[in-house]
Amino acid sequence: MNYLLQIWKSKDLRNKILFTLGLVVIFRILAQISLPGANTESLKLIFQQNQLLGMFSMLTGGSAENFSIILMGLSPYINASIIMQLLTVIVPRLESLSKEGEQGQRKINQYTRWITVPIAFLQSYGMIALLNSQSPVPIIENITQPSIILPIMLTVTTGSILLMWLGELMTEKGLGNGVSVLIFAGIVASIPTLLGQNLALVQQSTDRMIPFIIGLLVTLALTIIVILVTEGQRNIPITYAGRGIRAKGIQSALPLRVNQAGMIPIIFGISVISFPGLLASFFQNSTSETFRAVGSFFANYFNESSPLYIIMYFLLVIAFTFFYVSITFNPEQVAENIQKRGGYIPGIRPGKETADYLGKVSNRLNLWGGLFIGIIAISPLLLSMLFLSLNLGSVPLLIGGAGLIIVVGVVLELLRQINAQMVMHDYNKLY
């Protein structure tokens, strides 16, 4: 209680928290505004039956399930950010911009916003077509007519751009990373609904009590594991040369996190592993016998209960962990920065040997971090298969793997920023 009072007494911190909460409320209101003419009842049934679509709906705070004006959430902006990170490594001009400090980063952010617009427009049609193909009753009638589909696509695109603006506004004037906080709010907002549905099922059938309790315990255990791994890091000792003849070197450390990639590999993995399933939904309705055969193959071997699907999903997450970290962490550049500041790793020569050492340590951490992310990603699928085989019903995890990593990461980051703001407030009172 005393901690909350200290937060409230800090005027700047209080204003930032209230501003952040205000934008979150606006986001939740937008998520409830459905597009006219959509069959939302049939839509909710689709998300309940398809676990991947259900997770997408959770990440968007139920906006996809409501077919709201922010149907796609922040996924176009996230995709644009990932594309820009890849282009920064490939395009020399963007690589030089990334090294120009705050001004260069501002320019890259501007390019990211421009790329978000066409991605959101194209993704809006793909999302609407996918939902229509999954439902026996069309969500939107006559989507092939431009007069019907184009206004919907423009509305959904505008909703994603509005969310992008709210996220950047929150980052600038609020607390935490705005995009992460909005995704976090969407995940947390879906928990009461999911909990209420599971409790209703338990009341109807006492046989669902055991899987429900086990689901809660597994969710709690996974949360603890995610917190421990998220906070886990390898501190590489660094000595910086002191000034003067008799001055001793200054001891410091370079922290490398076990989970350097966060939840990005899960997003990549889902995008790739769900593609055969999307093709199956289109090919099975084809007039060509060959396409129908391909669609049947994908439907049989690339569904959530298939061992091949789970193994491929797990391996893709590990592969994308190495791929993403290789883009975001450059051992040569880090070694060069350490050498420029007069530092060295004890027992390791500056330059190439330092870069090789950092690369080796990073790869080892990526292996354990990738295994961790992969296990978290497939754990809901494995638990569902296990309990269905035991005739105990499905295990209702309140938060999926990607959602759990996001929630833990955002909460820990918010606590760090709040504590830093409070220390600054106490420091200003002294002076």
C-alpha positions in Angstrom: 0.0 0.0 0.0 2.9 2.3 0.9 4.4 1.6 -2.6 1.2 2.7 -4.3 1.0 5.9 -2.2 4.6 6.7 -3.3 3.7 6.2 -6.9 0.6 8.5 -6.5 2.7 11.2 -4.8 5.0 11.5 -7.8 3.2 13.9 -10.1 5.0 13.0 -13.3 4.7 9.3 -12.7 1.0 9.7 -11.8 0.3 11.7 -15.0 2.1 9.1 -17.2 0.2 6.2 -15.6 -3.2 8.0 -16.1 -2.3 8.9 -19.7 -1.4 5.3 -20.4 -4.6 4.0 -18.8 -6.6 6.5 -20.9 -5.2 5.3 -24.1 -5.8 1.7 -23.1 -9.5 2.5 -22.4 -9.7 4.0 -25.9 -8.2 0.9 -27.4 -10.7 -1.3 -25.6 -13.6 0.8 -26.8 -12.4 0.5 -30.4 -12.1 -3.2 -30.0 -15.9 -3.4 -29.3 -17.0 -1.4 -32.3 -18.0 -4.1 -34.9 -18.1 -3.5 -38.6 -21.8 -3.4 -39.9 -23.1 -6.5 -41.6 -20.7 -9.0 -40.1 -22.0 -12.3 -38.7 -20.2 -12.1 -35.3 -21.9 -15.3 -33.9 -20.4 -17.5 -36.6 -17.1 -15.6 -36.2 -16.8 -16.4 -32.5 -17.4 -20.1 -33.3 -14.5 -20.1 -35.7 -12.1 -18.7 -33.2 -13.1 -21.2 -30.5 -12.5 -24.1 -32.9 -9.2 -22.9 -34.4 -6.5 -22.5 -31.7 -4.1 -20.4 -33.9 -6.9 -18.0 -34.8 -8.0 -18.0 -31.2 -4.5 -16.9 -30.2 -4.5 -14.2 -32.8 -7.8 -12.9 -31.4 -6.3 -12.9 -27.9 -3.3 -10.8 -29.1 -5.8 -8.3 -30.7 -7.8 -8.1 -27.5 -10.9 -9.8 -29.1 -11.1 -7.2 -31.9 -10.8 -10.0 -34.5 -13.5 -12.0 -32.8 -15.8 -9.0 -32.7 -14.8 -8.1 -36.4 -14.1 -4.6 -35.1 -12.7 -1.6 -36.9 -9.3 -2.7 -35.5 -9.7 -6.2 -36.8 -5.9 -6.9 -37.3 -4.7 -5.1 -34.2 -1.1 -4.0 -34.4 0.1 -7.0 -36.5 0.7 -4.9 -39.7 2.9 -2.5 -37.7 4.8 -5.5 -36.1 5.3 -7.0 -39.5 6.6 -3.7 -40.9 9.0 -3.4 -38.0 10.4 -6.9 -38.6 10.7 -6.2 -42.3 12.6 -2.9 -41.6 15.0 -4.8 -39.2 15.7 -7.3 -42.0 16.3 -4.5 -44.5 18.6 -2.7 -42.1 21.0 -5.6 -42.4 20.6 -6.0 -46.2 20.4 -2.4 -47.4 23.7 -0.4 -46.8 21.8 3.0 -46.7 19.5 1.8 -43.9 22.4 0.2 -42.1 24.2 3.6 -42.0 21.0 5.3 -40.9 20.8 2.9 -37.9 24.3 4.0 -36.8 23.4 7.7 -36.8 21.8 7.6 -33.4 18.4 9.1 -32.5 18.0 11.0 -35.8 18.7 7.9 -37.9 16.3 5.9 -35.8 13.6 8.5 -36.2 14.0 8.2 -40.0 13.8 4.4 -39.9 10.6 4.7 -37.8 9.2 7.0 -40.4 9.9 4.4 -43.1 8.2 1.8 -40.9 5.0 3.8 -40.7 4.9 4.2 -44.5 5.4 0.4 -45.0 2.7 -0.3 -42.5 0.0 1.3 -44.7 0.2 -1.1 -47.8 0.8 -4.1 -45.5 -2.3 -3.3 -43.5 -4.3 -2.9 -46.7 -3.2 -6.2 -48.2 -3.5 -8.0 -44.9 -7.0 -6.8 -44.4 -8.2 -8.6 -47.5 -6.3 -11.7 -46.6 -7.8 -11.8 -43.1 -11.3 -11.2 -44.3 -11.0 -13.9 -47.0 -9.5 -16.4 -44.5 -12.3 -15.9 -42.0 -14.9 -16.2 -44.8 -13.3 -19.5 -46.0 -13.3 -21.0 -42.5 -17.0 -20.3 -41.9 -19.8 -22.4 -43.3 -21.9 -19.2 -43.2 -20.1 -16.2 -44.9 -19.0 -13.6 -42.3 -19.4 -10.9 -45.0 -21.6 -11.5 -48.0 -20.4 -10.8 -51.5 -16.7 -9.9 -50.7 -15.8 -10.3 -54.4 -17.7 -7.0 -55.1 -15.4 -4.0 -54.8 -18.2 -1.8 -53.5 -18.5 -4.0 -50.5 -14.9 -5.2 -49.8 -13.0 -1.9 -50.4 -14.8 0.2 -47.7 -14.2 -2.6 -45.2 -10.5 -2.9 -46.2 -10.0 0.9 -45.9 -11.8 1.0 -42.5 -9.7 -1.9 -41.1 -6.5 -0.3 -42.5 -7.4 3.0 -40.8 -8.0 1.2 -37.6 -4.5 -0.4 -37.6 -2.9 3.0 -38.4 -4.9 4.6 -35.5 -3.6 1.9 -33.1 0.0 2.5 -34.4 -0.4 6.2 -33.6 -1.8 5.5 -30.1 1.1 3.1 -29.4 3.7 5.7 -30.4 1.9 8.4 -28.5 1.9 6.2 -25.4 5.7 5.5 -25.8 6.4 9.2 -26.0 4.1 10.6 -23.3 3.1 7.5 -21.3 4.7 4.6 -19.6 6.5 1.7 -21.3 6.6 0.7 -24.9 3.2 1.7 -26.3 2.9 -1.2 -28.8 3.8 -3.8 -26.2 1.4 -2.2 -23.6 -1.5 -2.3 -26.1 -0.9 -6.0 -26.9 -0.6 -6.7 -23.2 -3.9 -5.0 -22.6 -5.5 -7.1 -25.3 -4.2 -10.3 -23.8 -5.3 -9.4 -20.2 -8.7 -8.3 -21.4 -9.4 -11.8 -22.9 -8.6 -13.6 -19.6 -11.9 -12.8 -17.7 -14.0 -14.0 -20.7 -12.0 -17.2 -21.1 -12.2 -17.8 -17.3 -15.9 -17.3 -17.3 -16.4 -19.7 -20.2 -14.4 -22.4 -18.5 -16.2 -22.0 -15.2 -19.5 -22.3 -17.0 -18.3 -25.6 -18.5 -17.2 -26.8 -15.1 -20.7 -26.1 -13.7 -22.3 -28.0 -16.5 -20.1 -31.0 -16.1 -18.0 -31.9 -13.0 -15.7 -34.0 -15.3 -14.2 -30.8 -16.5 -13.0 -29.8 -13.0 -9.8 -31.8 -13.2 -8.5 -30.5 -16.5 -9.6 -27.0 -15.5 -7.5 -27.1 -12.2 -4.6 -28.7 -14.0 -4.8 -25.9 -16.7 -4.6 -23.2 -14.0 -1.6 -25.0 -12.3 0.2 -25.4 -15.6 -0.4 -21.7 -16.5 1.0 -20.7 -13.1 4.0 -23.0 -13.5 4.7 -21.7 -17.0 4.4 -18.1 -15.7 7.1 -18.7 -13.1 9.4 -20.4 -15.6 8.9 -17.5 -18.1 9.8 -15.0 -15.4 13.0 -16.9 -14.4 14.2 -17.3 -18.0 13.2 -13.8 -19.0 15.3 -12.4 -16.1 18.1 -14.9 -16.7 21.3 -13.4 -18.3 25.0 -14.2 -18.7 27.2 -11.4 -17.5 30.4 -11.2 -19.5 33.1 -9.4 -17.4 34.7 -6.4 -19.1 37.7 -4.3 -17.8 38.1 -0.7 -18.9 41.5 0.9 -18.5 41.8 3.5 -15.7 43.4 6.9 -16.1 46.9 7.5 -14.8 49.9 5.2 -14.3 48.7 3.6 -11.0 45.0 3.7 -11.8 43.2 0.3 -11.6 41.0 -0.9 -14.3 37.2 -0.3 -14.0 35.3 -3.5 -13.7 32.0 -3.8 -15.6 29.9 -6.5 -17.4 28.1 -7.0 -20.6 24.7 -8.7 -20.0 23.5 -11.2 -22.6 19.9 -12.5 -22.0 19.0 -16.1 -22.3 15.9 -15.2 -24.2 17.3 -12.5 -26.6 14.6 -12.9 -29.2 11.5 -12.5 -27.0 8.3 -13.7 -28.7 9.3 -12.8 -32.2 10.3 -16.4 -33.2 6.8 -17.6 -32.2 5.2 -15.0 -34.5 7.5 -16.1 -37.3 6.8 -19.8 -36.6 3.1 -19.4 -36.5 3.1 -17.5 -39.8 5.1 -20.3 -41.6 3.4 -23.3 -40.0 -0.1 -22.0 -40.5 0.5 -21.3 -44.3 -0.1 -25.0 -45.4 -3.4 -25.0 -43.4 -4.5 -21.8 -45.1 -3.7 -23.4 -48.5 -5.6 -26.5 -47.5 -8.8 -24.4 -46.8 -8.6 -23.0 -50.4 -7.4 -26.1 -52.3 -10.1 -28.4 -50.8 -12.8 -26.3 -52.5 -11.0 -26.3 -55.9 -12.4 -28.0 -59.0 -9.0 -29.5 -59.8 -8.5 -33.0 -58.4 -4.7 -32.4 -57.9 -5.3 -29.3 -55.8 -7.9 -31.1 -53.7 -5.4 -33.9 -53.1 -2.8 -31.4 -52.0 -5.4 -29.7 -49.8 -6.3 -33.0 -48.2 -2.6 -33.8 -47.5 -2.0 -30.4 -45.8 -5.3 -30.7 -43.9 -4.3 -34.2 -42.5 -0.6 -33.5 -41.7 -0.6 -29.8 -40.9 -3.3 -29.5 -38.2 -2.9 -28.8 -34.5 -3.3 -32.5 -33.5 -0.7 -33.8 -36.0 2.8 -34.8 -34.6 4.4 -33.5 -37.8 2.8 -30.1 -37.2 4.1 -29.9 -33.6 7.6 -31.0 -34.5 7.8 -28.5 -37.4 6.5 -25.7 -35.3 9.1 -26.5 -32.6 12.0 -26.6 -35.0 10.8 -23.4 -36.8 10.8 -21.5 -33.5 14.4 -22.6 -32.7 15.5 -21.7 -36.2 13.9 -18.3 -36.1 15.5 -17.7 -32.7 19.0 -18.0 -34.2 17.9 -16.1 -37.3 16.4 -13.1 -35.4 19.3 -12.8 -32.9 21.8 -13.0 -35.8 20.2 -9.8 -37.1 19.7 -7.9 -33.9 23.0 -8.8 -32.2 26.3 -8.1 -34.1 29.3 -9.5 -32.2 31.8 -7.7 -34.4 30.1 -4.3 -33.7 29.9 -5.0 -30.0 33.6 -6.0 -29.9 34.5 -2.9 -31.8 32.6 -0.6 -29.3 34.3 -2.3 -26.4 37.7 -1.7 -27.9 37.0 1.9 -28.8 36.1 2.6 -25.1 39.4 1.0 -24.0 37.8 -2.2 -22.7 38.6 -5.8 -23.0 37.4 -9.2 -21.7 39.9 -10.7 -19.3 41.8 -13.5 -21.0 40.5 -12.6 -24.5 42.3 -10.4 -27.0 40.5 -7.4 -28.3 39.2 -7.4 -31.9 38.4 -10.6 -33.7 39.0 -13.0 -30.7 36.5 -10.9 -28.7 33.9 -11.0 -31.5 34.4 -14.8 -31.9 34.0 -15.3 -28.1 30.8 -13.1 -28.0 29.4 -15.0 -31.0 30.1 -18.4 -29.3 28.4 -17.3 -26.0 25.4 -15.9 -27.9 24.9 -19.1 -29.9 25.0 -21.2 -26.7 22.4 -18.9 -25.1 20.3 -18.9 -28.3 20.2 -22.7 -28.1 18.8 -22.7 -24.6 16.6 -19.7 -25.3 15.2 -21.3 -28.5 14.5 -24.6 -26.7 12.7 -22.6 -24.0 10.6 -20.6 -26.5 9.8 -23.7 -28.5 8.6 -25.6 -25.5 6.5 -22.7 -24.3 5.0 -22.4 -27.8 4.0 -26.1 -28.2 3.0 -26.7 -24.6 -0.7 -25.9 -25.1 -0.9 -28.2 -28.1 0.9 -31.1 -26.2 -1.3 -30.7 -23.1 -4.5 -30.7 -25.3 -3.4 -33.9 -27.0 -2.4 -35.6 -23.7 -5.7 -34.9 -22.0 -7.8 -35.7 -25.0 -6.1 -39.1 -25.2 -7.0 -39.6 -21.5 -10.6 -38.6 -22.2 -10.3 -35.7 -19.8 -11.3 -33.0 -22.3 -9.1 -30.1 -23.3 -6.9 -28.2 -20.9 -7.8 -24.5 -20.8 -4.7 -22.5 -20.5 -5.6 -18.9 -19.7 -2.7 -17.5 -21.6 -0.9 -19.1 -24.6 2.8 -19.3 -25.0 3.4 -16.1 -26.9 0.9 -14.2 -24.7 2.7 -15.4 -21.6 6.1 -14.1 -22.8 4.5 -10.8 -23.7 2.7 -10.3 -20.4 5.7 -11.2 -18.3 8.0 -9.0 -20.4 5.7 -6.0 -20.3 5.0 -6.3 -16.5 8.7 -6.5 -15.7 9.6 -3.6 -18.0 6.8 -1.4 -16.4 8.0 -2.2 -12.9 11.5 -1.2 -13.9 10.3 2.1 -15.4 8.1 2.9 -12.4 11.0 2.2 -10.0 13.3 4.4 -12.0 10.8 7.2 -12.0 10.4 6.9 -8.3 14.2 7.1 -7.7 14.3 10.2 -9.9 11.4 11.7 -8.0 13.2 11.1 -4.6 16.4 12.5 -6.1 14.7 15.7 -7.2 13.2 16.2 -3.7 16.7 16.1 -2.2 18.0 18.7 -4.6 
